[in-house]
Amino acid sequence: MARILVTNGGPHPPEKWAIATAERIFDIEQSVAGDRFIQAQKFQLSIAELLMPYQETIQTAERSKLAENAEHIMSPHDADTHVEKIINDIVATAKGTPWQAHFAREDVQRVAREVIGGHIKNSQHIERLWHADNNPDCAISQSYKAIYQGA
């Protein structure tokens, strides 16, 4: 499932990231039939709600690091700090739901780790591009932008 997030005038807000990630981790359209659809939507929303503070923390940390040290823009993206805790929270949220066994599976958790990690890294990348756009006189920021946007 391809999805493009659009936010005019800045990086995507944490809520948008959280919902997009929850939709990828728990695709209702592909896995839920009839009588459980509303329950599935509530469960998907609960995943988004648990992701939202993490995303907010990640974005705030990225902005702070960029403000403190322009060279941070060239550092590797880091999703590892949060992914395992998020997975554990999702598994805990799934307990007592019809999707408990699904989210207890290692293969499901592996895919969820990939999705979460990818979204965190994309969020950090967008924060860096936004920082570069707002700091046109910063040579290292413009170098980062040129690498990824050919600017």
C-alpha positions as CSV (number, residue, x, y, z in Angstrom):
1,M,0.0,0.0,0.0
2,A,1.5,3.3,-1.1
3,R,0.6,6.4,0.7
4,I,1.9,10.0,0.3
5,L,1.6,12.3,3.3
6,V,1.0,15.9,2.4
7,T,1.4,18.8,4.8
8,N,1.6,22.3,3.5
9,G,4.0,24.8,5.2
10,G,6.1,22.4,7.3
11,P,6.8,18.9,8.5
12,H,4.0,16.5,9.1
13,P,2.5,16.8,12.6
14,P,3.0,13.9,15.0
15,E,-0.7,12.9,14.7
16,K,-0.4,12.5,10.9
17,W,2.7,10.3,11.3
18,A,1.0,8.2,14.0
19,I,-2.1,7.6,12.0
20,A,-0.1,6.7,8.8
21,T,2.1,4.3,10.8
22,A,-0.9,2.7,12.5
23,E,-2.6,2.2,9.2
24,R,0.5,0.4,7.8
25,I,1.0,-1.8,10.9
26,F,-2.7,-2.7,11.1
27,D,-4.3,-2.6,7.6
28,I,-8.0,-2.9,8.3
29,E,-9.1,-3.1,4.7
30,Q,-7.0,-6.2,4.2
31,S,-7.6,-8.0,7.4
32,V,-11.0,-7.2,8.9
33,A,-14.5,-8.3,7.8
34,G,-17.9,-7.0,8.6
35,D,-18.8,-7.4,12.3
36,R,-15.4,-6.5,13.6
37,F,-14.8,-3.4,11.4
38,I,-15.7,-0.8,14.1
39,Q,-13.7,-2.7,16.7
40,A,-10.8,-2.8,14.3
41,Q,-11.0,0.9,13.7
42,K,-10.9,1.5,17.4
43,F,-7.9,-0.8,17.8
44,Q,-6.1,1.0,14.9
45,L,-6.8,4.3,16.6
46,S,-5.4,3.0,19.9
47,I,-2.2,2.1,18.0
48,A,-2.1,5.6,16.6
49,E,-2.6,7.1,20.1
50,L,0.3,5.2,21.5
51,L,2.5,6.2,18.6
52,M,1.7,9.9,18.8
53,P,3.8,10.8,21.9
54,Y,6.8,8.8,20.5
55,Q,6.5,10.7,17.2
56,E,6.3,14.0,19.0
57,T,9.4,13.2,21.0
58,I,11.3,12.1,17.9
59,Q,10.4,15.3,16.0
60,T,11.2,17.5,19.0
61,A,14.5,15.8,19.6
62,E,15.5,16.1,15.9
63,R,14.7,19.8,15.9
64,S,16.7,20.3,19.1
65,K,19.7,18.5,17.8
66,L,19.6,20.5,14.6
67,A,19.3,23.7,16.5
68,E,22.2,22.8,18.8
69,N,24.6,21.5,16.2
70,A,24.2,22.0,12.4
71,E,26.5,19.0,11.7
72,H,23.8,16.7,13.2
73,I,22.1,17.0,9.8
74,M,24.7,14.6,8.4
75,S,24.5,12.0,11.2
76,P,22.8,8.7,10.6
77,H,19.1,8.6,11.2
78,D,18.3,6.8,14.4
79,A,15.1,4.8,14.9
80,D,16.5,2.1,17.2
81,T,16.1,4.2,20.4
82,H,12.3,3.8,20.2
83,V,11.3,0.8,18.1
84,E,11.5,-2.0,20.7
85,K,9.5,0.0,23.3
86,I,6.9,0.8,20.6
87,I,6.6,-2.8,19.6
88,N,6.2,-3.8,23.3
89,D,3.5,-1.2,23.7
90,I,1.6,-2.4,20.6
91,V,1.8,-6.0,21.8
92,A,0.4,-4.9,25.2
93,T,-2.3,-2.9,23.5
94,A,-3.3,-5.9,21.5
95,K,-3.8,-8.0,24.6
96,G,-7.4,-8.9,25.1
97,T,-8.4,-8.0,21.6
98,P,-9.1,-10.3,18.6
99,W,-5.6,-9.4,17.3
100,Q,-3.6,-10.4,20.4
101,A,-2.3,-13.6,18.7
102,H,-1.5,-11.8,15.5
103,F,0.7,-9.2,17.2
104,A,2.3,-11.8,19.4
105,R,3.8,-13.4,16.2
106,E,7.5,-12.7,15.6
107,D,7.0,-12.3,11.8
108,V,4.3,-9.6,12.5
109,Q,6.6,-7.8,14.9
110,R,9.5,-7.9,12.5
111,V,7.4,-6.2,9.8
112,A,6.0,-3.7,12.3
113,R,9.6,-2.9,13.3
114,E,10.5,-2.3,9.7
115,V,7.5,0.0,9.2
116,I,8.0,1.9,12.4
117,G,11.8,2.3,11.8
118,G,11.2,3.5,8.3
119,H,8.6,6.0,9.4
120,I,10.9,7.3,12.1
121,K,13.8,7.7,9.7
122,N,11.5,9.4,7.1
123,S,10.3,11.8,9.8
124,Q,13.9,12.6,10.8
125,H,14.8,13.1,7.1
126,I,11.9,15.5,6.6
127,E,12.8,17.5,9.7
128,R,16.3,17.8,8.3
129,L,15.1,19.0,4.9
130,W,12.8,21.5,6.6
131,H,15.8,22.7,8.7
132,A,17.8,23.1,5.5
133,D,15.0,25.1,3.9
134,N,14.9,27.4,6.9
135,N,18.7,27.8,7.0
136,P,19.8,28.7,3.5
137,D,23.1,30.2,4.7
138,C,24.2,27.1,6.5
139,A,26.6,25.3,4.1
140,I,26.2,21.8,5.7
141,S,22.4,22.0,5.7
142,Q,22.5,22.9,2.0
143,S,24.9,20.0,1.3
144,Y,22.4,17.6,2.9
145,K,19.6,19.1,0.9
146,A,21.7,18.8,-2.3
147,I,22.4,15.1,-1.6
148,Y,18.7,14.2,-1.3
149,Q,17.0,16.8,-3.6
150,G,19.7,17.6,-6.1
151,A,19.5,21.2,-5.0
